[in-house]
């Protein structure tokens, strides 16, 4: 059985305001290469908390080791308080890979823990569900005890539905006891282009063209991480073609996508310029 790999945060939920404090510290001259006491003073986060919030920041793709990632630098410059929905979507994108980041996908998403299982296995099959449904499904996959699985999954659900976390990205909504996995807040095609570019880099390297079907059906790819279906993703590809992010060749089967970006970070910068 798989392991949840979701104890990095202790008992502390994701709060953007606290993540912002870690980003501020990482942006300073010493970055995060400091004593625990000094980091506590610089972030105003307690002894038990500062390392756990750093864990959230790392898994969100904004910090690596002691320093800001290139993505973290852009976020700190353009959205230091993490208020924009595109920042929340960016954090969701990286959280969905657990601690593994953009490594080659495993045989099963659950091999990378509970968050990857939730995004890439559970949600595609359960667009409407309850916390009990998630627990029952996860209980058959993960080796931890039921109460531990329930607690760890609760941090995922809170991350997507609490206003102080990532609710504005629209990936998940809650009504009563039910959760709905229908994303309707995806209008920034430069951001989707950035995600495409990073997943392309992961799976296809420097290749300049790939089959459209390989993008539409990419393992741990755009369809599940955006929470959409293949026809909706195709419509996004059409919009990205208009913006010059990609070119599509569909006159002769099989259809292909030609990349027209040089650097994924340029797309991320444009995402903020056009938010």
C-alpha positions in Angstrom: 0.0 0.0 0.0 1.1 3.6 -0.6 2.0 6.2 2.0 0.2 9.6 2.3 3.4 11.6 2.5 1.4 14.5 3.8 2.8 15.1 7.3 5.1 18.0 6.2 2.7 20.6 7.6 2.2 19.2 11.1 -1.1 20.6 12.3 -0.9 23.9 10.4 -3.3 24.6 7.5 -2.3 26.5 4.4 -2.6 30.2 4.8 -1.4 32.5 2.1 -0.6 35.3 4.5 1.9 33.1 6.4 3.4 31.7 3.1 3.9 35.4 2.2 6.0 35.9 5.3 8.3 33.0 4.2 8.6 34.6 0.8 9.6 37.9 2.2 12.3 36.3 4.3 13.5 34.3 1.3 13.7 37.5 -0.7 16.0 39.2 1.7 19.8 39.2 1.7 20.2 36.2 4.1 17.3 34.4 2.4 16.3 31.4 4.6 20.0 30.6 5.5 19.5 31.8 9.1 19.1 30.5 12.6 15.7 29.2 13.7 15.4 32.1 16.2 16.2 34.7 13.6 13.7 33.2 11.1 11.1 33.2 13.8 11.8 36.9 14.4 11.9 37.8 10.7 8.6 35.9 9.9 6.8 36.4 13.3 6.1 32.6 13.1 6.5 30.5 16.2 9.1 27.7 16.8 6.7 24.9 15.8 5.3 26.8 12.9 8.1 28.4 10.9 9.4 25.1 9.4 5.9 23.8 8.6 4.9 27.0 6.7 8.2 26.8 4.9 7.1 23.2 3.9 3.9 24.7 2.4 5.9 27.2 0.6 8.3 24.6 -0.9 5.5 22.3 -2.0 3.8 25.3 -3.6 6.8 25.7 -5.9 7.8 29.1 -4.5 10.9 28.2 -2.5 13.5 25.6 -2.9 16.0 25.0 -0.1 17.0 28.5 1.2 16.0 30.6 -1.7 13.1 31.7 -3.9 12.5 29.7 -7.0 12.2 31.6 -10.3 8.4 31.3 -9.9 8.7 32.5 -6.3 10.7 35.6 -7.5 8.0 36.5 -10.0 5.3 36.0 -7.4 7.1 38.1 -4.8 7.6 40.9 -7.3 4.1 40.9 -8.7 1.8 39.5 -6.1 3.7 39.5 -2.7 0.5 39.0 -0.7 -0.6 36.1 -2.9 -4.0 37.6 -3.5 -4.4 36.9 -7.2 -6.2 33.8 -8.4 -3.4 33.0 -10.8 -1.0 32.7 -7.9 -3.4 30.3 -6.2 -3.6 28.2 -9.4 0.2 28.2 -9.6 0.5 27.0 -6.0 -2.2 24.3 -6.7 -0.2 23.1 -9.8 2.9 22.4 -7.7 1.0 21.1 -4.7 -0.6 18.5 -6.9 2.8 16.8 -7.3 3.4 16.3 -3.6 7.1 16.5 -2.8 8.3 15.3 -6.2 7.7 18.3 -8.3 8.1 18.0 -12.1 9.8 14.6 -12.1 8.8 11.9 -14.5 5.3 10.6 -13.3 5.1 7.4 -11.3 3.2 4.3 -12.3 0.3 5.4 -10.1 -0.4 8.9 -8.7 -0.8 7.5 -5.2 2.9 6.5 -5.4 3.6 10.2 -4.8 1.2 10.5 -1.9 -2.2 11.8 -1.0 -2.3 15.0 -2.8 -1.3 13.5 -6.1 -3.8 10.7 -5.6 -6.5 13.3 -4.9 -5.9 15.4 -8.0 -4.9 12.8 -10.5 -6.9 9.6 -9.5 -9.8 10.5 -7.2 -11.2 13.8 -8.7 -11.4 12.6 -12.3 -13.7 9.9 -11.2 -15.6 11.9 -8.5 -16.7 15.3 -9.6 -19.1 15.5 -6.7 -18.2 13.9 -3.5 -18.2 14.1 0.3 -15.3 13.9 2.8 -16.5 10.4 3.6 -16.3 9.4 0.0 -12.7 10.6 -0.2 -11.8 8.8 3.1 -13.4 5.5 2.0 -11.5 5.7 -1.4 -8.2 6.7 0.2 -8.5 4.1 2.9 -8.2 1.4 0.3 -5.0 2.9 -1.1 -3.0 4.3 1.8 -1.6 2.3 4.7 -2.1 4.9 7.5 -5.0 4.5 9.9 -8.4 5.9 9.1 -8.2 8.8 11.5 -4.8 9.9 10.1 -6.0 9.7 6.5 -9.1 11.7 7.4 -7.0 14.4 9.1 -4.5 14.6 6.3 -7.2 14.8 3.6 -8.9 17.6 5.5 -5.9 19.8 4.9 -6.3 19.3 1.2 -10.0 20.1 1.3 -9.4 23.2 3.4 -6.6 24.3 1.2 -9.1 24.5 -1.8 -12.1 25.9 0.0 -10.9 28.3 2.7 -10.8 31.9 1.6 -7.4 32.4 3.4 -6.0 29.5 1.3 -6.6 28.8 -2.4 -10.4 29.1 -2.7 -10.1 31.9 -5.3 -8.5 29.5 -7.9 -11.9 27.8 -8.2 -10.5 24.3 -8.3 -12.9 23.0 -5.7 -16.1 24.4 -4.2 -18.2 23.2 -1.2 -21.9 23.3 -0.7 -23.1 21.8 2.5 -21.4 18.4 2.9 -20.6 18.1 -0.8 -17.6 19.2 -2.8 -17.7 20.0 -6.5 -14.7 19.6 -8.7 -15.7 21.8 -11.6 -13.2 24.5 -12.4 -14.7 27.6 -14.0 -12.0 30.2 -13.2 -9.6 29.5 -16.1 -9.4 32.5 -18.3 -5.7 33.3 -18.2 -4.3 31.4 -21.2 -0.7 32.5 -20.5 -0.9 30.7 -17.2 -2.2 27.6 -18.8 0.5 28.0 -21.4 3.1 28.1 -18.6 1.7 24.8 -17.2 1.8 23.3 -20.7 5.4 24.4 -21.1 6.5 22.9 -17.8 4.7 19.6 -18.4 6.1 19.6 -22.0 9.6 20.1 -20.5 9.0 17.2 -18.1 7.7 14.7 -20.7 9.0 15.8 -24.1 12.1 17.7 -23.3 13.4 20.0 -26.1 11.0 18.4 -28.7 9.4 21.1 -30.8 6.2 19.2 -31.8 4.1 16.5 -30.2 0.8 14.8 -31.1 -2.2 16.7 -29.8 -3.5 13.5 -28.3 -0.4 13.2 -26.2 -1.2 16.6 -24.6 -4.9 15.9 -24.3 -4.2 12.5 -22.6 -0.9 13.3 -20.9 -0.4 11.3 -17.7 -0.7 13.7 -14.7 -1.1 16.4 -17.3 -3.3 19.4 -18.0 -6.7 17.8 -18.0 -6.7 16.6 -14.4 -4.6 19.4 -13.0 -6.9 22.0 -14.4 -10.0 20.0 -13.6 -11.4 20.0 -17.1 -12.2 17.6 -19.9 -10.4 17.1 -23.2 -12.8 19.2 -25.2 -12.4 22.1 -22.8 -8.6 21.7 -23.0 -8.8 21.8 -26.8 -10.7 25.1 -26.5 -7.8 26.4 -24.4 -5.3 25.2 -26.9 -7.2 27.2 -29.6 -6.9 30.3 -27.4 -3.2 29.7 -26.9 -2.8 29.4 -30.6 -4.4 32.9 -31.1 -1.9 34.3 -28.5 1.0 32.7 -30.4 2.0 30.3 -27.6 1.5 27.3 -29.8 0.7 26.4 -33.4 -1.7 23.6 -34.3 -1.5 21.5 -37.4 -4.8 19.7 -37.9 -5.2 19.6 -41.7 -3.6 16.1 -41.8 -4.1 13.4 -39.2 -2.7 13.0 -36.7 -3.0 16.5 -35.3 0.1 18.1 -33.8 1.0 20.9 -31.6 4.1 23.0 -32.3 5.6 25.0 -29.4 6.2 28.7 -29.9 7.7 29.6 -26.6 11.3 29.8 -25.7 11.2 30.1 -21.9 8.2 29.0 -19.7 9.0 31.9 -17.3 8.2 34.4 -20.0 4.7 32.9 -20.2 4.3 33.2 -16.4 5.4 36.8 -16.5 2.8 37.4 -19.2 0.2 35.7 -17.1 0.6 38.4 -14.5 0.8 41.2 -17.0 -2.6 40.0 -18.4 -4.4 39.1 -15.2 
